């Protein structure tokens, strides 16, 4: 099994399934044509069971073409029905592959209005951009993100961590992020794939402020905090929020949303996280592989797959799908994004 998985990654996930669909449908087409010729010549036929199995096994397109061009099995209701089923089964991976090659590569910009009774009313309209899991994003794509965000009148930019450390790729990503203009600066935390010492040093060089189990007062009534990555170090929410006043709106950055279930989030008003990639490869957007607790991604199934959820203390947690793509694993029905929160007092 592991050798098959290694082969899939070597070829490429999308490329592998494209080859599989092409070969399956070509073989199914040839089966129908061959069976027709055998019937005409009165030779031993291919069994109907074989034709039906390959039709259903993602061979619906090949079966349809075989029936049409060879004029074979066109009067059989059974085969017409099975071809329809086979087409549906075949089109499902085709749709996912097309999405993976097109929309899933286009970064979207999600605008969210967030309202809280603790938000300082004098800061209504304050705009916070949040990006996470940049991973292998190219410098060119990061430059395009920076150009787009520079037109969005940002007050604050937050990074949820996870860069590509190999071959110092992260340096170019950090450099492009630093070109984004904000009123109150750029802040970030580490992710589980980061060498935090290297990342923090580079961020400091480019004017990006790391949050290291620490916090900072951004404006009167607004306190920003960030913690260590829970897989590599020792995050401490209590230490991070120690400098906040009781009446402050407190925003916490934590790369993994799971931390919100394992430490007290009392006194925090909003938590921003990444890490789950919204499932990365999904079934029409459903993150099926997150439901298995054996995977080292999250211990809470699909709870923190994407969007708003609640911590153990009922604090809102927003988990982004991330901005980049991890390694050679494509995104499928999980578009990369940058999220922009416009804050209001309710």
HELIX and SHEET records of a PDB file:
HELIX    1   1 UNK A    2  UNK A   11  1                                  10    
HELIX    2   2 UNK A   13  UNK A   41  1                                  29    
HELIX    3   3 UNK A   48  UNK A   56  1                                   9    
HELIX    4   4 UNK A   60  UNK A   70  1                                  11    
HELIX    5   5 UNK A   77  UNK A  101  1                                  25    
HELIX    6   6 UNK A  103  UNK A  105  5                                   3    
HELIX    7   7 UNK A  121  UNK A  123  5                                   3    
HELIX    8   8 UNK A  139  UNK A  149  1                                  11    
HELIX    9   9 UNK A  166  UNK A  168  5                                   3    
HELIX   10  10 UNK A  169  UNK A  177  1                                   9    
HELIX   11  11 UNK A  196  UNK A  205  1                                  10    
HELIX   12  12 UNK A  237  UNK A  240  1                                   4    
HELIX   13  13 UNK A  259  UNK A  262  1                                   4    
HELIX   14  14 UNK A  277  UNK A  279  5                                   3    
HELIX   15  15 UNK A  288  UNK A  291  5                                   4    
SHEET    1   A 6 UNK A 108  UNK A 116  0                                        
SHEET    2   A 6 UNK A 337  UNK A 345  1                                        
SHEET    3   A 6 UNK A 126  UNK A 131 -1                                        
SHEET    4   A 6 UNK A 156  UNK A 159  1                                        
SHEET    5   A 6 UNK A 186  UNK A 188  1                                        
SHEET    6   A 6 UNK A 209  UNK A 210  1                                        
SHEET    1   B 6 UNK A 214  UNK A 219  0                                        
SHEET    2   B 6 UNK A 222  UNK A 226 -1                                        
SHEET    3   B 6 UNK A 249  UNK A 256  1                                        
SHEET    4   B 6 UNK A 270  UNK A 274  1                                        
SHEET    5   B 6 UNK A 316  UNK A 319  1                                        
SHEET    6   B 6 UNK A 307  UNK A 310 -1                                        
END                                                                             
